[in-house]
Amino acid sequence: QVQLVESGGGLVQPGGTLELSCTASGLALRWHNLRWYRQAPGKERELVASIGILGGVTNYADSVKGRFTISRDNGKNTVYLQMSSLKPEDTAVYSCNTNLGSVAYWGQGTQVTVSS
């Protein structure tokens, strides 16, 4: 059974930093492209960042470029999202995602709240 488990969310002040982690079981992430999404209340889910299999190709939403960094540790079967210079508009539930063929796997999500 494949499971993705996120951690690292919480409450942070504007301008602060957080690092999210997503660890997989039942699936070797090293063979898969990995993504972080977020969904704020009343808004559609948004692709925040993605990273290729070898880790050399990353893509970011314009809203987070220069502030967020996606990385992966295949040995730990984990993908990370380092977030800095956080803004209130970054408040959302963040979820990791990967696909195995046509099957999509999602974590349960972790809440990030940016507020003073």
C-alpha positions as CSV (number, residue, x, y, z in Angstrom):
1,Q,0.0,0.0,0.0
2,V,1.4,3.4,-1.0
3,Q,1.3,6.1,1.5
4,L,2.6,9.7,1.4
5,V,2.9,11.5,4.7
6,E,3.6,15.2,4.9
7,S,5.0,17.0,8.0
8,G,6.4,20.4,8.9
9,G,3.4,22.6,8.6
10,G,2.4,25.1,11.2
11,L,1.9,28.8,12.1
12,V,4.6,31.2,11.0
13,Q,4.9,35.0,10.9
14,P,5.1,36.8,7.6
15,G,8.7,36.7,6.4
16,G,9.4,33.5,8.2
17,T,10.5,30.1,7.0
18,L,9.2,26.5,7.1
19,E,10.3,23.3,5.6
20,L,7.8,20.7,4.6
21,S,8.6,17.0,4.2
22,C,6.8,14.2,2.4
23,T,7.9,10.7,3.0
24,A,6.7,7.7,1.1
25,S,6.1,4.1,2.0
26,G,5.3,1.3,-0.4
27,L,6.8,3.3,-3.3
28,A,10.3,4.1,-4.3
29,L,10.2,7.8,-5.0
30,R,13.5,7.8,-6.9
31,W,11.7,6.6,-10.0
32,H,9.0,9.3,-10.0
33,N,8.5,13.0,-10.6
34,L,7.3,14.6,-7.5
35,R,5.1,17.7,-6.9
36,W,3.9,19.9,-4.1
37,Y,0.4,21.4,-4.4
38,R,-1.5,23.8,-2.1
39,Q,-5.1,24.7,-1.7
40,A,-6.4,27.7,0.2
41,P,-10.0,28.0,1.4
42,G,-12.3,28.9,-1.4
43,K,-9.6,28.5,-4.1
44,E,-8.6,25.8,-6.5
45,R,-5.7,23.5,-5.9
46,E,-2.5,25.1,-7.2
47,L,0.7,23.4,-8.4
48,V,3.5,25.0,-6.4
49,A,6.6,23.1,-7.4
50,S,7.8,20.0,-9.1
51,I,11.1,18.1,-9.3
52,G,12.2,15.5,-11.9
53,I,13.5,12.1,-11.3
54,L,17.2,13.0,-11.2
55,G,16.4,16.2,-9.2
56,G,18.0,18.4,-11.8
57,V,14.8,19.8,-13.2
58,T,12.6,21.9,-11.0
59,N,9.7,24.1,-11.8
60,Y,7.9,26.6,-9.7
61,A,4.7,28.6,-9.7
62,D,5.4,32.3,-10.4
63,S,3.9,33.2,-7.1
64,V,6.7,31.3,-5.2
65,K,9.7,31.6,-7.5
66,G,12.8,32.8,-5.6
67,R,11.1,32.0,-2.2
68,F,10.5,28.2,-2.3
69,T,12.9,25.4,-3.1
70,I,11.9,21.8,-3.8
71,S,14.4,19.0,-3.3
72,R,14.5,15.3,-2.9
73,D,16.5,12.7,-0.9
74,N,16.0,9.4,-2.6
75,G,17.9,7.6,0.1
76,K,15.3,8.8,2.6
77,N,12.4,8.4,0.1
78,T,11.5,12.0,0.9
79,V,10.7,15.2,-1.0
80,Y,11.1,18.6,0.7
81,L,9.7,22.1,0.2
82,Q,11.8,24.8,1.8
83,M,9.7,27.9,2.1
84,S,11.1,31.3,2.9
85,S,9.9,34.9,2.9
86,L,6.4,33.6,3.6
87,K,3.4,35.7,3.0
88,P,-0.1,35.6,4.3
89,E,-1.2,34.5,0.8
90,D,0.9,31.4,1.2
91,T,-1.6,30.1,3.8
92,A,-3.0,26.8,2.5
93,V,-3.0,23.1,3.0
94,Y,0.1,21.7,1.2
95,S,0.1,18.2,-0.2
96,C,2.7,16.1,-2.0
97,N,1.8,14.1,-5.1
98,T,3.3,11.6,-7.5
99,N,1.9,9.3,-10.1
100,L,2.4,5.6,-10.9
101,G,1.1,5.3,-14.4
102,S,-2.4,6.7,-14.4
103,V,-2.8,6.4,-10.6
104,A,-2.2,9.5,-8.6
105,Y,-1.0,9.3,-5.0
106,W,-1.6,12.1,-2.5
107,G,-0.6,12.8,1.1
108,Q,-3.1,13.9,3.6
109,G,-1.8,17.4,3.5
110,T,-0.3,19.7,6.1
111,Q,-1.6,23.1,7.1
112,V,0.6,26.2,6.7
113,T,-0.7,29.4,8.2
114,V,1.2,32.7,7.7
115,S,-0.1,35.3,10.1
116,S,1.1,37.8,12.6
